[in-house]
Amino acid sequence: MYFSLVISILILIVSTESKQIATRNLHPDVGLNIIQLAEKYGYPLESHNVQTSDGYILTLHRIPYGPNNSSRDDVRPPVLLMHGLLSSSVDWINMGPGVGLGLLLADNGYDVWMGNQRGNTWSRQHITLDPDLDAEKFFNFSFHEIGVYDLPAKIDYILETTEQEKVFYVGHSQGTTDFFVMGSERPEYNDKIALMIALAPIAYMGELPNPIIRQLVESYDLIKQLIDHMKIYEFLPHFDFYTDIGEQICSDSSEFQDTCLLFLNIICGFDFDIDPNFIPVITSNAPAGSSINQILHYAQEIRSGNFAQYDHDREENVVKYGQETPPLYDVTKITAPVSLYYANNDWLAAIDDVLKLGDGLSNLVNLKKVSNSQFNHLDFLWAQHVADLVYNDVIAEIKATN
């Protein structure tokens, strides 16, 4: 892909200077995946395979308890954490003990399950399809299929394994979209949710503040034609050169470090509460890959202002849906208790869109704006003060629901 080519050229341009940087001033967690991080931090981590009804094999990572409460006899309420677009389960622990939400929940006596969406680094398996040889079929999904197939399979597996009746759910960004799809299209699963907490919730996107993305969406038809012509099905799978970029260009000694931080901010909103030295830890695992249809589906949401299923052309819509336009998701069918956490400076989850979603939910239990006015979309994961600003409230809300 052209994006990969550009990144490769960047590496060549700075290679002379960056090779001298790479061995100095790096965050100690650079290059570690979720399994290695959990081992380093002293938390037990299990990997579980879950098969969906349409044949995808997904990896769930589980931290059954914290290092200081390791009795297996205790009954621990299960919590499912679901990552956002282009991300993976590592998002919930790579900030380390005392900050990462997955680790904080384990320390507080919860059985923590961290999902991976179909097609990302940890979920590139199918009972018949190969993601490389059968890319067109394997990646023929958007967040609709994740909500309709992936989440129900994970929830059923967790409840069967733990012998519990309900699970707590925390999602970030697309992890919230997936849930809203499930709650609308598979309403029977609302009864299996003790509480859903949405961090940077995304359903409606008509008021998206990001000017760059809005400009790109205006060229949606042309971009879609190019994607179809170039036969692009997968988007930004993780390769080693992303890790190299983080190590070589974004380290403390690099003159390009501010550019790395700027890149994150022009996507998600300008804020500087992410430690620049932490960026190489992020790029050690991200991007983790997605289907190009997920990107296109969000672009459709921005164009239409609707929360709706994937929009094919009119003829295909008639065949698939029985109508020329894609059906809207009926959020009034979401009866599980839902808490929405949003931020003033989030360039991907506009306040007006969040409030519109909240108005449609039948069991909204909390609508909380983060107190820091500069808090942005990725700060929900990686801000240095995220525990004090968000996670302590999330845990308190879960405890109050027990």
C-alpha positions in Angstrom: 0.0 0.0 0.0 1.1 3.6 -0.6 0.9 4.3 3.1 3.5 1.6 3.8 5.7 2.9 1.0 5.7 6.4 2.5 6.6 5.0 5.9 9.4 3.0 4.5 10.8 6.1 2.7 10.7 7.9 6.0 12.7 5.2 7.7 15.4 5.5 5.0 15.5 9.3 5.2 16.2 9.2 9.0 18.1 5.9 9.1 21.6 7.4 9.7 20.5 9.6 12.6 17.9 7.2 14.0 20.2 4.1 14.3 22.2 6.1 16.8 19.0 6.9 18.7 17.5 3.5 18.8 19.6 2.2 21.6 19.1 5.2 23.9 16.3 6.8 25.8 13.7 4.2 24.9 10.8 3.4 27.1 11.5 0.0 28.8 8.3 -1.5 27.4 9.1 -0.8 23.7 8.8 -4.0 21.5 6.7 -6.0 24.0 3.4 -7.6 23.1 0.5 -8.2 25.5 1.9 -11.6 26.7 5.3 -10.2 27.4 4.0 -7.1 29.1 1.7 -9.1 31.4 4.6 -11.4 32.3 6.9 -8.4 33.0 4.2 -6.8 35.2 3.6 -10.0 37.2 0.0 -10.6 36.0 -1.2 -14.0 34.8 -2.4 -14.0 31.2 -4.4 -16.7 29.4 -5.2 -16.9 25.7 -8.6 -18.3 24.7 -9.8 -19.1 21.2 -13.5 -18.3 20.4 -15.2 -19.4 17.2 -18.0 -17.2 15.7 -21.0 -18.6 14.0 -19.6 -17.5 10.6 -16.3 -19.2 11.1 -13.8 -16.6 12.5 -11.5 -17.7 15.3 -10.9 -14.9 17.7 -8.4 -14.6 20.6 -9.6 -13.5 24.0 -6.8 -12.5 26.4 -7.7 -13.0 30.1 -6.2 -11.8 33.3 -8.1 -13.9 35.9 -6.8 -12.1 38.9 -4.1 -9.6 40.1 -0.8 -10.5 41.6 -2.0 -9.5 45.1 -5.3 -11.3 45.0 -4.5 -14.6 43.5 -6.9 -16.9 45.3 -8.8 -18.8 42.5 -11.6 -19.6 45.0 -12.9 -16.1 44.9 -15.9 -15.3 42.7 -14.7 -12.6 40.4 -17.2 -10.7 38.2 -16.1 -10.9 34.5 -15.4 -7.7 32.6 -15.0 -7.7 28.8 -12.8 -4.9 27.5 -13.1 -4.1 23.7 -10.6 -2.0 21.8 -11.1 0.5 19.1 -10.4 0.6 15.4 -6.9 -0.6 14.3 -6.1 -1.6 17.9 -5.9 -4.8 20.0 -6.2 -6.1 23.5 -2.8 -4.7 24.5 -4.4 -1.2 24.8 -5.8 -2.1 28.2 -2.5 -2.9 29.8 0.4 -1.2 28.1 0.2 1.8 30.3 1.4 -0.5 33.1 0.4 -1.2 36.7 -1.6 1.5 38.5 -2.7 3.1 35.2 -3.8 0.4 32.6 -7.5 -0.3 33.0 -7.2 -4.1 32.6 -4.6 -4.2 35.3 -6.5 -1.9 37.6 -9.6 -4.0 37.3 -7.7 -7.2 38.0 -6.2 -5.5 41.1 -9.8 -4.6 42.2 -10.9 -8.3 42.1 -12.4 -8.6 38.6 -11.9 -11.3 36.0 -10.6 -9.4 33.1 -11.2 -10.5 29.5 -9.8 -8.4 26.6 -11.2 -9.0 23.1 -9.6 -8.8 19.7 -11.8 -8.1 16.7 -11.7 -10.3 13.6 -8.8 -9.5 11.3 -6.5 -7.9 13.8 -3.0 -9.2 14.9 -4.5 -11.8 17.3 -7.6 -12.8 15.3 -6.4 -13.7 11.8 -7.9 -17.2 11.6 -10.9 -18.7 10.0 -12.1 -22.3 9.7 -11.8 -22.2 5.9 -10.4 -18.8 4.8 -6.8 -17.6 4.8 -6.4 -13.9 5.4 -3.6 -13.6 2.8 -4.8 -16.0 0.1 -8.5 -15.3 0.6 -8.3 -11.6 1.5 -11.4 -10.5 -0.4 -13.6 -13.0 1.4 -11.8 -13.0 4.8 -11.9 -9.1 5.1 -15.5 -8.8 3.8 -16.8 -7.3 7.0 -17.3 -4.1 8.9 -18.1 -3.2 12.5 -21.6 -4.7 11.8 -20.3 -8.2 11.7 -18.2 -7.6 14.8 -21.3 -6.5 16.7 -23.6 -9.3 15.3 -21.1 -12.2 15.5 -17.9 -11.5 17.4 -19.3 -9.9 20.6 -22.1 -12.5 21.1 -19.6 -15.3 20.7 -17.2 -13.7 23.2 -19.9 -13.0 25.8 -21.3 -16.5 25.6 -17.9 -18.0 26.0 -17.0 -15.8 29.0 -20.3 -16.5 30.7 -20.0 -20.3 30.1 -16.4 -20.3 31.3 -17.0 -18.3 34.4 -20.4 -19.7 35.2 -21.8 -16.2 35.6 -25.0 -14.8 34.3 -23.8 -11.4 33.3 -20.7 -9.6 32.2 -19.5 -6.0 32.6 -18.5 -4.4 29.3 -16.1 -1.5 28.7 -15.5 -0.3 25.1 -13.4 2.4 23.6 -14.3 4.0 20.3 -15.2 1.2 17.8 -15.5 -1.0 20.8 -18.5 1.0 21.7 -19.9 1.0 18.1 -19.7 -2.8 18.2 -21.7 -2.9 21.3 -24.4 -0.5 20.0 -24.7 -2.7 16.9 -25.1 -5.8 19.1 -27.6 -4.2 21.4 -29.7 -3.1 18.4 -29.4 -6.2 16.2 -29.1 -8.9 18.9 -31.3 -7.4 21.6 -31.4 -10.7 23.5 -27.8 -10.0 24.6 -28.9 -6.9 26.6 -30.0 -9.2 29.4 -26.4 -10.6 29.6 -24.9 -7.2 30.4 -24.5 -6.0 34.0 -23.3 -2.5 32.8 -21.9 -1.1 29.6 -19.4 1.7 29.9 -18.6 3.6 26.7 -15.3 5.5 26.5 -15.4 8.0 23.6 -18.7 6.5 22.3 -19.2 6.4 18.6 -22.5 5.7 16.9 -23.7 8.9 15.1 -20.9 10.8 13.4 -22.6 13.6 11.5 -21.0 16.3 13.6 -17.4 14.9 13.4 -15.1 17.8 14.3 -11.9 16.6 12.6 -11.4 18.8 9.5 -9.0 16.5 7.7 -11.2 13.5 7.9 -14.2 15.5 6.9 -12.3 16.7 3.8 -11.4 13.2 2.9 -15.0 12.0 3.3 -16.1 14.6 0.7 -14.0 12.5 -1.8 -15.6 9.3 -0.6 -16.8 8.2 -4.1 -13.4 8.7 -5.7 -11.6 7.0 -2.8 -14.0 4.0 -2.9 -13.4 3.7 -6.7 -9.6 3.6 -6.1 -10.0 1.0 -3.3 -12.1 -1.2 -5.5 -9.7 -0.8 -8.5 -6.6 -1.5 -6.4 -8.4 -4.5 -4.7 -7.6 -3.3 -1.1 -9.3 -5.4 1.5 -7.1 -5.2 4.6 -6.1 -1.9 6.2 -2.9 -1.3 8.1 -1.9 -4.7 9.5 1.0 -4.6 11.9 4.5 -4.9 10.5 7.9 -4.6 12.2 8.6 -1.3 10.5 5.9 0.4 12.6 7.8 -0.7 15.7 11.0 0.5 14.0 9.4 3.9 13.3 8.5 4.3 16.9 11.9 3.3 18.1 13.9 5.3 15.6 11.8 8.4 15.0 9.7 8.9 18.1 12.3 8.3 20.9 13.3 11.0 23.4 16.6 11.7 21.5 14.9 12.1 18.1 14.3 15.6 16.6 11.2 14.1 15.0 9.5 13.2 18.3 7.2 16.2 18.2 6.1 15.2 14.7 5.1 11.8 16.1 2.9 13.5 18.7 1.5 15.9 16.2 0.4 13.0 14.0 -1.7 11.5 16.9 -3.1 14.9 17.7 -4.3 15.8 14.2 -6.3 12.7 14.2 -7.8 12.7 17.7 -7.6 16.3 19.0 -4.7 18.5 20.2 -3.6 17.5 23.7 -0.2 16.8 25.1 -1.0 14.5 28.1 0.4 11.5 26.2 4.0 11.1 27.2 6.0 11.4 23.9 8.4 8.8 25.1 5.4 6.4 25.3 4.7 6.5 21.5 7.2 3.8 20.7 5.3 1.5 23.1 2.1 2.3 21.2 3.7 1.5 17.8 5.1 -1.7 19.1 1.6 -3.2 18.7 -0.4 -0.6 16.7 -1.8 -0.4 14.1 -3.1 -3.9 14.5 -5.0 -4.1 11.3 -8.7 -3.9 10.2 -10.9 -4.4 7.2 -11.0 -1.5 4.7 -14.8 -1.8 5.0 -14.6 -0.7 8.6 -13.0 2.6 7.4 -15.6 3.0 4.6 -18.5 2.3 7.0 -17.4 5.1 9.3 -17.0 7.4 6.3 -20.6 6.6 5.4 -21.7 7.5 8.9 -20.0 10.9 8.6 -21.6 11.6 5.2 -25.1 10.5 6.2 -25.3 11.5 9.8 -27.1 8.2 10.4 -26.2 5.2 12.5 -26.9 2.6 9.8 -25.7 -0.7 8.3 -23.1 -0.8 5.6 -24.2 1.1 2.4 -23.6 -0.9 -0.8 -24.8 0.5 -4.1 -28.6 0.8 -4.5 -29.0 -2.5 -6.4 -27.0 -4.5 -3.8 -28.8 -2.7 -1.0 -32.1 -3.9 -2.5 -30.8 -7.5 -2.7 -29.3 -7.5 0.8 -31.7 -5.3 2.7 -34.9 -5.2 0.6 -34.5 -1.4 0.2 -32.3 1.1 -1.6 -30.8 2.5 1.6 -29.2 0.7 4.5 -31.4 0.0 7.5 -30.9 2.2 10.5 -29.8 0.7 13.8 -32.6 1.1 16.3 -30.7 2.2 19.5 -34.0 2.1 21.4 -33.6 -1.6 21.5 -30.5 -1.3 23.7 -32.0 -1.9 27.1 -28.7 -2.8 28.9 -27.6 -0.1 31.4 -25.2 2.2 29.6 -22.8 4.9 30.8 -21.3 7.3 28.3 -17.9 9.0 29.0 -17.0 11.7 26.5 -14.5 14.5 26.2 -14.6 18.1 25.1 -11.6 17.9 22.8 -12.4 14.6 21.1 -12.1 15.1 17.3 -13.7 11.7 16.6 -16.6 11.5 19.0 -18.4 14.9 18.8 -20.3 16.0 21.9 -23.5 16.6 19.9 -23.3 13.1 18.4 -22.8 11.6 21.9 -25.8 13.5 23.3 -27.9 12.4 20.3 -27.0 8.8 21.1 -27.8 9.3 24.8 -31.2 10.7 24.0 -32.0 7.5 22.1 -30.9 5.0 24.8 -33.7 3.7 27.0 -31.5 2.9 30.0 -28.8 5.6 30.1 -27.5 5.6 33.7 -24.6 8.1 33.4 -23.5 10.8 31.0 -20.1 12.0 32.1 -17.8 14.6 30.4 -14.2 14.3 31.4 -13.2 17.3 33.5 -10.0 18.1 31.6 -11.1 20.4 28.7 -8.1 19.2 26.5 -8.8 15.5 26.9 -9.0 13.8 23.5 -9.9 10.5 21.8 -6.7 8.6 22.6 -6.3 10.1 26.0 -9.0 7.6 27.1 -6.2 5.0 26.7 -2.9 6.7 27.0 -3.1 10.0 28.9 -0.7 10.1 31.8 -3.5 11.1 34.1 -6.2 8.8 32.6 -6.6 6.8 35.9 -7.5 9.9 37.9 -9.6 11.5 35.2 -11.5 8.4 34.0 -10.6 4.9 35.2 -11.2 5.5 38.9 -14.7 6.6 38.1 -15.2 3.6 35.8 -14.2 1.2 38.5 -16.3 2.9 41.1 -19.3 2.7 38.8 -18.7 -1.0 38.2 -18.4 -1.7 41.9 -21.6 0.2 42.6 -23.4 -2.1 40.1 -22.2 -5.4 41.7 
